[in-house]
Amino acid sequence: MGIETWLTKVKKSISHSFDSVHATHPNGIKKSQVGVLAFEIAGVMPKLNYMWQILSDKSMARLRNESICTEGVRKIVSTDDVFLLSLACAEMVENLKVVAKTVSRMSKRCEDTSLQSFETLFDGFANTGRDPYGWILSWKEMEAKIKKMERYVTATNSLHREIDELTVIENGLKKSLQCVNNNNHKSDHTVMQQKVLDLQNKLQWQKHEIKYLKEKSLWNRSFDTITSLLAKTIFTILARIKLVFNIKHGYGYFPPSLPRSLSASATVYPSDQPSDSFNFVSGPLIKSSKHQENNHLSHGFFETNSKIFKPSSNTLGAAALALHYANLIIVTERMIRSPQLVGVDARDDIYSMLPNSIRCSLRCRLKGVGFTATDPVLAGQWKEALGKILGWLSPLAHNMMKWQSERSFEHQNLIPKTGVLLLQTLFFADQYKTEAAITELLVGLNYIWRFEREMNAKALLNCTNLKNMQQQLQHTS
């Protein structure tokens, strides 16, 4: 066989392989299959799994006994347990709403009319508790669905990697064919021919692997199948949120398929006590009241939830200062930890970060302080005081950075890893109290910074004097 004839056959075979793997013609894929949207869905499922996990008994106990009880939250956010738990609940609902919007878009491509109405049914369930198609799963059924979604995600992620590998093989094959075309030495044709054949065989094997993974992953699942799975998961998660936070007033009942005690060792579930009681271990997370019932009845569930989640006017979130103050606190913390390493330029830089409100209070606090800082006892007291402030303020600042990073545009498709809630950040912090704490940090930093500089200058002067004395003694001797 001539080399030109052989190359022509190889090119035709490769072209056919490319078309069979990358076909996007409507007739090539059933209309109901999710196809390439599998990769988007594979990003949604872990988020739902994560939401379910943070609603576990253990996580809810940690929320009630640890998260809302930290010193920083109590000092500058709120001391009201009900308010703090309402914020936690509102954030969980908001996160679920975001995922529900994605499922709502998918539902429009379903053939099942009930799935097509997912958005309407979801709002109806949120407002009234009605579940006409029995989408709320039992605890055991939900755990099975979680494992099923994990298998789908694993297979779909493998598919993504294999498709990337396919592209690498294709590019390598094209380059090898170009080398064969451009090579005029007949002695090299056999080697190049064998390389092309090896790559072609590898390409065929890769095709079969991708075909297998498409069958195993989300790719070949229908929109109806996947939307049904996601819809049931979302309904069950919202039912769980209502259950653990005791949201039943104005929004229907707890469904019988989701038991009130979700496990033998449950520590978080509504008991048979009156709804106005508040006992986390044996009762609801959030107590109800007539005022709350009337408020919920006059507004939709999601509308009421959004109002709860909106920061009040006296908070850093409302002033759009939460992230800026988090950066300021973290920079100040580093300077306090190592004041001897802080230069004049760094000190000027942090001053330039201050808003006018803090600058004014800082100038007032520094009036009459004096220009010397030589008292080691006072410096020690300042260090101790600053350590205490940072002990409760710094975690909120670092949490703010973590929360923002996990929800930035670059990471919005990733799963939160820290489990930080917005109530554990500076977002809902009182602006006046936070600024007072920051001012105190800066006043203390000013003193220990000057103390370190004066001690260093004094040590340097003593060293110079000692050196001069030694030189004089040597000269006289």
C-alpha positions as CSV (number, residue, x, y, z in Angstrom):
1,M,0.0,0.0,0.0
2,G,1.4,3.4,-0.9
3,I,2.0,5.8,1.9
4,E,-0.4,8.4,0.4
5,T,-3.2,5.8,0.1
6,W,-2.6,4.6,3.6
7,L,-2.7,8.2,5.0
8,T,-5.9,8.9,3.2
9,K,-7.6,5.9,4.9
10,V,-6.2,6.9,8.3
11,K,-7.5,10.5,7.9
12,K,-11.0,9.2,7.0
13,S,-11.0,6.9,10.0
14,I,-9.9,9.7,12.3
15,S,-12.5,12.0,10.9
16,H,-15.2,9.4,11.5
17,S,-13.9,8.9,15.0
18,F,-14.1,12.7,15.8
19,D,-17.6,12.9,14.5
20,S,-18.8,10.0,16.4
21,V,-17.4,11.3,19.7
22,H,-18.1,15.0,19.4
23,A,-21.4,14.8,17.5
24,T,-23.8,17.6,18.6
25,H,-26.4,17.2,16.0
26,P,-29.9,17.1,17.5
27,N,-30.5,13.7,16.0
28,G,-27.4,12.3,17.6
29,I,-28.7,12.7,21.2
30,K,-32.2,12.1,22.4
31,K,-34.0,15.3,23.2
32,S,-34.6,14.3,26.8
33,Q,-31.0,13.5,27.7
34,V,-29.0,16.0,29.6
35,G,-25.8,15.5,27.5
36,V,-23.2,18.2,28.1
37,L,-25.3,19.7,30.9
38,A,-24.2,16.8,33.0
39,F,-21.2,18.8,34.0
40,E,-23.3,21.6,35.4
41,I,-25.5,19.2,37.2
42,A,-22.5,17.5,38.7
43,G,-21.7,20.8,40.3
44,V,-25.2,21.1,41.7
45,M,-25.5,17.7,43.3
46,P,-22.6,18.1,45.8
47,K,-24.1,21.4,47.0
48,L,-27.3,19.6,47.8
49,N,-25.4,16.9,49.6
50,Y,-23.6,19.5,51.6
51,M,-26.8,21.3,52.5
52,W,-28.2,18.0,53.7
53,Q,-25.1,17.2,55.8
54,I,-25.1,20.6,57.6
55,L,-28.7,19.9,58.7
56,S,-27.7,16.8,60.5
57,D,-28.3,16.4,64.3
58,K,-24.6,16.9,65.0
59,S,-24.3,20.0,62.9
60,M,-27.4,21.6,64.4
61,A,-26.2,20.9,67.9
62,R,-22.9,22.6,67.0
63,L,-24.8,25.6,65.6
64,R,-26.8,26.0,68.8
65,N,-24.1,25.2,71.3
66,E,-21.0,26.7,69.6
67,S,-21.5,28.8,66.5
68,I,-24.0,31.3,68.0
69,C,-22.3,31.3,71.4
70,T,-18.9,32.5,70.4
71,E,-17.6,35.6,72.1
72,G,-17.3,37.7,68.9
73,V,-20.9,36.9,67.8
74,R,-22.2,37.8,71.3
75,K,-20.2,41.1,71.5
76,I,-20.9,42.7,68.2
77,V,-23.6,40.7,66.3
78,S,-26.3,39.8,68.8
79,T,-27.0,38.1,72.1
80,D,-30.5,37.0,70.9
81,D,-30.5,33.2,70.2
82,V,-33.7,33.3,68.2
83,F,-32.4,36.1,66.0
84,L,-29.1,34.4,65.4
85,L,-30.8,31.1,64.6
86,S,-33.2,32.9,62.3
87,L,-30.2,34.2,60.4
88,A,-28.7,30.7,60.1
89,C,-32.1,29.4,58.8
90,A,-32.5,32.3,56.4
91,E,-29.0,31.7,54.9
92,M,-29.7,28.0,54.4
93,V,-33.0,28.8,52.7
94,E,-31.3,31.4,50.4
95,N,-28.6,28.8,49.4
96,L,-31.3,26.3,48.6
97,K,-33.2,28.9,46.5
98,V,-30.1,29.4,44.3
99,V,-29.9,25.7,43.5
100,A,-33.7,25.5,43.0
101,K,-33.4,28.1,40.3
102,T,-31.0,25.9,38.3
103,V,-33.4,22.9,38.7
104,S,-36.2,25.2,37.6
105,R,-34.4,25.9,34.4
106,M,-33.9,22.2,33.8
107,S,-37.5,21.4,34.5
108,K,-38.7,23.4,31.5
109,R,-37.0,20.7,29.3
110,C,-38.9,17.8,31.0
111,E,-41.7,15.9,29.4
112,D,-43.5,15.2,32.7
113,T,-45.9,18.1,33.4
114,S,-45.5,17.9,37.1
115,L,-41.8,18.4,36.8
116,Q,-42.3,21.3,34.4
117,S,-44.2,23.0,37.2
118,F,-41.4,22.5,39.7
119,E,-41.0,26.2,40.4
120,T,-44.7,26.7,41.2
121,L,-44.8,23.6,43.3
122,F,-41.7,24.5,45.2
123,D,-43.2,28.0,46.1
124,G,-46.4,26.3,47.0
125,F,-44.7,23.9,49.3
126,A,-42.7,26.6,50.9
127,N,-45.8,28.7,51.6
128,T,-48.4,26.0,52.5
129,G,-46.5,22.7,53.1
130,R,-48.5,21.0,50.3
131,D,-46.7,18.2,48.5
132,P,-49.2,16.9,45.9
133,Y,-46.8,14.5,44.2
134,G,-45.1,13.1,47.4
135,W,-41.7,14.4,46.6
136,I,-40.6,14.6,50.3
137,L,-38.5,11.6,51.0
138,S,-38.0,9.7,54.3
139,W,-34.7,9.8,56.0
140,K,-33.7,6.4,54.7
141,E,-34.8,7.3,51.2
142,M,-32.9,10.6,51.3
143,E,-29.7,8.9,52.4
144,A,-30.0,6.5,49.5
145,K,-30.5,9.4,47.0
146,I,-27.4,11.1,48.4
147,K,-25.3,8.1,47.7
148,K,-26.8,7.8,44.3
149,M,-25.9,11.4,43.5
150,E,-22.4,10.8,44.8
151,R,-22.0,7.9,42.3
152,Y,-23.3,10.1,39.5
153,V,-20.9,12.9,40.3
154,T,-17.9,10.6,40.5
155,A,-18.7,9.0,37.1
156,T,-19.4,12.4,35.6
157,N,-16.1,13.9,36.8
158,S,-14.3,10.8,35.4
159,L,-16.1,11.4,32.1
160,H,-14.9,15.0,32.1
161,R,-11.3,13.9,32.6
162,E,-11.5,11.3,29.9
163,I,-12.9,13.8,27.4
164,D,-9.9,16.0,28.2
165,E,-7.6,13.1,27.6
166,L,-9.4,12.4,24.3
167,T,-8.6,16.0,23.2
168,V,-4.9,15.4,24.0
169,I,-4.9,12.2,22.0
170,E,-6.6,13.9,19.0
171,N,-4.1,16.7,19.0
172,G,-1.2,14.2,19.2
173,L,-2.6,12.3,16.3
174,K,-3.0,15.4,14.2
175,K,0.6,16.4,14.9
176,S,1.8,12.9,14.0
177,L,0.0,13.0,10.7
178,Q,1.5,16.4,9.9
179,C,5.0,15.0,10.6
180,V,4.3,12.0,8.2
181,N,3.2,14.5,5.5
182,N,6.2,16.7,6.0
183,N,8.8,13.9,6.3
184,N,10.6,13.1,3.0
185,H,12.8,10.4,4.4
186,K,11.3,7.0,3.6
187,S,13.3,5.3,6.4
188,D,11.3,7.3,9.0
189,H,7.9,6.4,7.4
190,T,7.6,3.0,9.1
191,V,8.3,4.5,12.5
192,M,5.8,7.4,12.0
193,Q,3.3,5.0,10.6
194,Q,3.5,2.8,13.7
195,K,3.1,5.8,15.9
196,V,0.0,7.0,14.1
197,L,-1.5,3.5,14.3
198,D,-0.8,3.3,18.1
199,L,-2.5,6.7,18.6
200,Q,-5.4,5.6,16.5
201,N,-5.8,2.5,18.6
202,K,-5.6,4.6,21.8
203,L,-8.2,6.9,20.3
204,Q,-10.6,4.0,19.7
205,W,-10.0,2.7,23.3
206,Q,-10.7,6.2,24.6
207,K,-13.9,6.3,22.7
208,H,-15.1,3.1,24.3
209,E,-14.2,4.4,27.7
210,I,-16.1,7.6,27.2
211,K,-19.1,5.7,25.9
212,Y,-19.0,3.5,29.0
213,L,-18.8,6.5,31.3
214,K,-21.6,8.3,29.5
215,E,-23.9,5.3,30.2
216,K,-22.8,5.3,33.9
217,S,-22.8,9.0,34.5
218,L,-25.4,11.8,34.2
219,W,-24.7,12.3,30.5
220,N,-27.2,9.7,29.2
221,R,-29.8,10.3,31.9
222,S,-33.0,12.0,30.9
223,F,-34.0,15.5,32.1
224,D,-37.1,13.9,33.7
225,T,-35.0,11.4,35.7
226,I,-32.4,13.9,36.9
227,T,-35.0,16.7,37.6
228,S,-37.1,14.3,39.6
229,L,-34.1,13.3,41.7
230,L,-33.1,16.9,42.3
231,A,-36.7,18.1,43.0
232,K,-37.2,15.4,45.6
233,T,-33.9,16.3,47.2
234,I,-34.7,20.0,47.3
235,F,-38.2,19.4,48.8
236,T,-36.8,17.1,51.4
237,I,-34.0,19.6,52.4
238,L,-36.6,22.4,52.8
239,A,-38.8,20.0,54.9
240,R,-35.7,19.3,57.1
241,I,-35.0,23.0,57.5
242,K,-38.6,23.6,58.5
243,L,-38.4,20.7,60.9
244,V,-35.2,21.6,62.8
245,F,-36.0,25.3,62.9
246,N,-39.7,24.7,63.9
247,I,-41.1,26.6,60.9
248,K,-44.7,25.4,60.8
249,H,-46.7,28.5,61.6
250,G,-48.4,29.8,58.4
251,Y,-46.6,27.2,56.2
252,G,-48.5,24.0,56.7
253,Y,-47.5,20.9,58.5
254,F,-44.5,18.5,58.9
255,P,-45.0,15.7,56.4
256,P,-45.6,12.3,57.8
257,S,-42.9,10.8,55.5
258,L,-40.2,12.8,57.3
259,P,-40.4,11.6,60.9
260,R,-40.2,14.1,63.8
261,S,-37.3,12.2,65.4
262,L,-34.9,11.5,62.5
263,S,-32.7,9.1,64.3
264,A,-32.5,7.1,67.5
265,S,-29.9,9.5,68.9
266,A,-31.5,12.7,67.5
267,T,-30.7,15.8,69.5
268,V,-32.5,18.3,67.3
269,Y,-36.2,17.9,66.5
270,P,-39.4,19.6,67.5
271,S,-41.0,17.9,70.5
272,D,-44.6,17.8,71.5
273,Q,-44.0,20.8,73.8
274,P,-46.0,24.0,73.1
275,S,-44.7,26.0,70.1
276,D,-43.8,29.0,72.3
277,S,-41.2,27.1,74.3
278,F,-37.5,27.3,73.5
279,N,-35.3,24.3,74.3
280,F,-32.9,23.3,71.7
281,V,-32.1,19.8,72.9
282,S,-35.7,18.6,73.3
283,G,-37.5,21.3,71.4
284,P,-37.4,23.6,68.3
285,L,-34.5,25.8,67.3
286,I,-36.7,28.8,66.9
287,K,-39.7,29.6,69.0
288,S,-42.8,30.9,67.4
289,S,-45.0,33.8,68.4
290,K,-48.3,35.3,67.3
291,H,-46.5,38.3,65.8
292,Q,-44.3,36.0,63.8
293,E,-47.3,34.0,62.6
294,N,-49.1,37.1,61.5
295,N,-46.0,38.3,59.7
296,H,-45.5,35.0,57.9
297,L,-49.1,34.7,56.9
298,S,-49.1,38.2,55.3
299,H,-46.0,37.5,53.2
300,G,-44.6,34.6,51.2
301,F,-42.1,32.2,52.8
302,F,-39.2,33.3,50.6
303,E,-40.1,37.0,50.8
304,T,-40.1,36.8,54.6
305,N,-36.9,34.9,54.6
306,S,-35.2,37.5,52.4
307,K,-36.3,40.3,54.8
308,I,-34.8,38.4,57.8
309,F,-31.5,38.0,55.9
310,K,-31.3,41.7,54.9
311,P,-28.8,43.4,57.3
312,S,-30.2,46.3,59.4
313,S,-28.9,49.9,58.8
314,N,-26.5,49.8,61.8
315,T,-24.5,46.8,60.5
316,L,-21.3,46.6,58.5
317,G,-23.2,44.6,55.8
318,A,-25.6,47.5,55.2
319,A,-22.7,50.0,55.1
320,A,-20.8,47.7,52.7
321,L,-17.8,47.8,55.1
322,A,-17.6,44.1,56.2
323,L,-15.0,43.0,53.8
324,H,-12.9,46.2,54.2
325,Y,-12.9,46.0,58.0
326,A,-12.0,42.3,57.8
327,N,-8.9,43.2,55.8
328,L,-8.1,46.0,58.2
329,I,-8.4,43.8,61.3
330,I,-6.2,41.0,59.8
331,V,-3.5,43.6,58.8
332,T,-3.6,45.1,62.3
333,E,-3.4,41.6,63.8
334,R,-0.2,40.9,61.9
335,M,1.3,44.2,63.1
336,I,0.4,43.5,66.7
337,R,1.9,40.1,66.5
338,S,5.2,41.5,65.3
339,P,5.4,45.3,66.0
340,Q,9.2,45.3,65.7
341,L,8.8,44.4,62.0
342,V,6.4,47.3,61.3
343,G,8.0,50.2,59.4
344,V,6.8,53.7,59.1
345,D,5.5,53.1,55.6
346,A,3.4,50.2,56.7
347,R,2.0,52.3,59.6
348,D,1.1,55.0,57.0
349,D,-0.5,52.4,54.8
350,I,-2.8,51.1,57.5
351,Y,-3.8,54.6,58.4
352,S,-4.8,55.2,54.8
353,M,-7.2,52.3,55.0
354,L,-9.2,53.9,57.8
355,P,-12.6,55.5,57.1
356,N,-13.2,58.9,58.5
357,S,-15.3,57.7,61.4
358,I,-12.4,55.6,62.8
359,R,-9.8,58.4,62.0
360,C,-11.8,60.8,64.1
361,S,-12.2,58.5,67.0
362,L,-8.5,57.5,66.8
363,R,-7.4,61.2,66.9
364,C,-9.5,61.8,70.0
365,R,-8.1,58.7,71.7
366,L,-4.5,59.7,70.9
367,K,-4.8,63.2,72.2
368,G,-2.6,63.8,75.3
369,V,-1.0,60.4,75.0
370,G,2.5,61.9,74.7
371,F,5.4,61.1,72.5
372,T,7.3,58.6,74.6
373,A,6.4,55.0,75.3
374,T,9.0,53.6,77.7
375,D,6.9,51.9,80.3
376,P,7.3,48.1,80.0
377,V,4.4,47.4,82.4
378,L,2.0,49.5,80.3
379,A,3.3,47.9,77.1
380,G,2.6,44.5,78.7
381,Q,-0.9,45.5,79.7
382,W,-1.6,46.8,76.2
383,K,-0.4,43.5,74.6
384,E,-2.6,41.5,77.0
385,A,-5.6,43.8,76.2
386,L,-5.0,43.6,72.4
387,G,-4.7,39.8,72.7
388,K,-8.1,39.6,74.3
389,I,-9.7,41.8,71.7
390,L,-8.2,39.9,68.8
391,G,-9.3,36.6,70.5
392,W,-12.9,37.4,69.7
393,L,-12.7,39.9,66.8
394,S,-10.1,38.2,64.6
395,P,-12.2,35.0,64.1
396,L,-15.0,37.0,62.7
397,A,-12.6,38.8,60.3
398,H,-11.0,35.6,59.1
399,N,-14.5,34.0,58.7
400,M,-15.5,37.0,56.6
401,M,-12.6,36.4,54.2
402,K,-13.4,32.7,54.0
403,W,-17.1,33.2,53.4
404,Q,-16.3,35.8,50.7
405,S,-13.7,33.6,49.1
406,E,-16.0,30.6,48.9
407,R,-18.7,32.6,47.2
408,S,-16.5,34.7,44.9
409,F,-17.1,34.5,41.1
410,E,-14.1,32.2,40.7
411,H,-15.3,29.8,43.3
412,Q,-19.1,30.0,43.0
413,N,-19.3,26.5,41.5
414,L,-17.2,25.0,44.3
415,I,-18.6,23.4,47.5
416,P,-18.0,25.4,50.7
417,K,-15.3,23.7,52.8
418,T,-15.3,25.7,56.0
419,G,-19.0,25.6,56.8
420,V,-18.9,29.3,57.8
421,L,-22.3,31.0,58.2
422,L,-22.7,34.7,57.5
423,L,-23.7,35.3,61.1
424,Q,-20.2,34.2,62.1
425,T,-18.6,37.0,60.1
426,L,-18.6,40.8,60.3
427,F,-21.6,41.1,57.9
428,F,-24.2,41.5,60.6
429,A,-21.8,43.1,63.1
430,D,-22.8,46.4,64.7
431,Q,-20.8,49.2,63.0
432,Y,-20.3,51.3,66.1
433,K,-19.1,48.5,68.3
434,T,-16.8,47.1,65.6
435,E,-15.3,50.5,65.0
436,A,-14.8,51.0,68.7
437,A,-12.9,47.7,68.9
438,I,-10.8,48.5,65.9
439,T,-9.9,51.9,67.3
440,E,-8.8,50.3,70.5
441,L,-6.6,47.9,68.5
442,L,-5.0,50.9,66.8
443,V,-4.4,52.8,70.0
444,G,-2.7,49.8,71.5
445,L,-0.7,49.1,68.4
446,N,0.4,52.8,68.4
447,Y,1.8,52.4,71.9
448,I,3.5,49.0,71.6
449,W,4.9,50.1,68.2
450,R,6.5,53.2,69.7
451,F,7.6,51.2,72.7
452,E,9.4,48.6,70.5
453,R,11.1,51.4,68.5
454,E,12.3,53.2,71.6
455,M,13.6,50.0,73.2
456,N,15.4,49.2,70.0
457,A,16.8,52.7,69.8
458,K,17.9,52.5,73.4
459,A,19.5,49.1,72.9
460,L,21.3,50.5,69.8
461,L,22.5,53.5,71.7
462,N,23.8,51.4,74.6
463,C,25.6,49.2,72.2
464,T,27.2,52.2,70.5
465,N,28.3,53.6,73.9
466,L,29.7,50.3,74.9
467,K,31.7,50.1,71.7
468,N,33.0,53.6,72.1
469,M,34.1,52.8,75.7
470,Q,35.9,49.8,74.5
471,Q,37.7,51.7,71.9
472,Q,38.7,54.4,74.4
473,L,40.1,51.8,76.8
474,Q,42.1,50.2,73.9
475,H,43.4,53.6,73.0
476,T,44.5,54.5,76.5
477,S,46.2,51.1,77.0
